[in-house]
Amino acid sequence: MAAGESNILVAVRCRPLNQRELSCQHKEVVKVMDGKMVIVTDAPADDKDVLRVNRSREKRYAFDHAFDEFASQEAVSVETATNPQSPP
C-alpha cells in the first residue's frame, strides 16, 4: 500500500422515518449530500438552554459513500462490496 492510501471503505445508509416517528410528526434530521456527506441537524434549542442557544445546530460527516433512504440494497452492494478497490 502506498503512503496516503487506505484499505478501509466507510459507507453509511440513512433510513426513512418509521411509522411511529411519522405519527408523532417528527421531522427529518439527516440529509445526504453529493453521495459522500451526511448533514445531521439538531432539534431547535430551548430558549432556557443557554449552552445550546448560540451553538450550530448542524453537524457534517464525510464518508466514502453515503446513501439516502431511497437507495436500493443492490445499489449499496454494487458501490461497496463488488469493487472495493475502486477509488471513492
N, C-alpha and C positions, 0 to 999 in steps of 0.2 A: 504494500500500500504506500502510495506517495505521500509526502508531507502535505498536510491540509486536507486530506481525503478522509472520508468516514465510511464505515461499512454498516452503519445503522440508519435505517429509514424510519422516520416518525410520521405517522398518519393519524388523523382524528376524523371521526364521523359524528356529526351532530344529529340528534334525534328531534322529531317534532314534539310539540306539546301533547301530552296524553289526555284522555277524556276528563280525568279529574281536574287537571290544570285548566283545560278549556272551560269546564263548567264553573270553575271559580274565577273565570275571566282573567287568568294570569296572562302576562304579556311575554312575547319572545324576548329573551335577553342575550341570545347567541346569534351572531351573524357571520357567515363565511364570506370572505372577500378574496377574489382572484385565485381561488383554489389552494391558497397557501396560508392565509391569515384568518384567525378567528378573533372576533371582537366580542367581548363579554361586557354587558352594561349592568351595573348595579341598580337596584331599586332606588327610587328617589329618596334622598336623605330627609329624615325628620328634622324640622327646624330646631328641635331641642337637642339633637345630636351634634354638639358643637365640634366634635372631632371629624365629622364627615361633611359638614356643610360646604367647605371650600375645596374639597378633595375631588379629583377627577373621578367620574362615575364609569369611565371606560378603561378597560384593560385589553391589551393586544398581545396575541400569542402567534408566533410563526411556526409552521410545520413544513415538512417536505410535501405533504398532501393534506388538504382539508376538504372534507366532503360535507355538503349540506344535507338536509333531511330528505331531499329528493333523489339523492344518489342511490343507484341500484347496487345490490350485492355484487353483481357482475362487474360494474364499473370500479368498485373498490378493489375487487380481486385483480382485475387487469392492471390497475395502476400500482398496486402494492406487492402482489405476490408473483405474478407471472414473469416480470422482468425487473428484479430488484437491483440489477447493476446499472439500469438506465439513470442518467442524471435527473434530479428532481426539477 
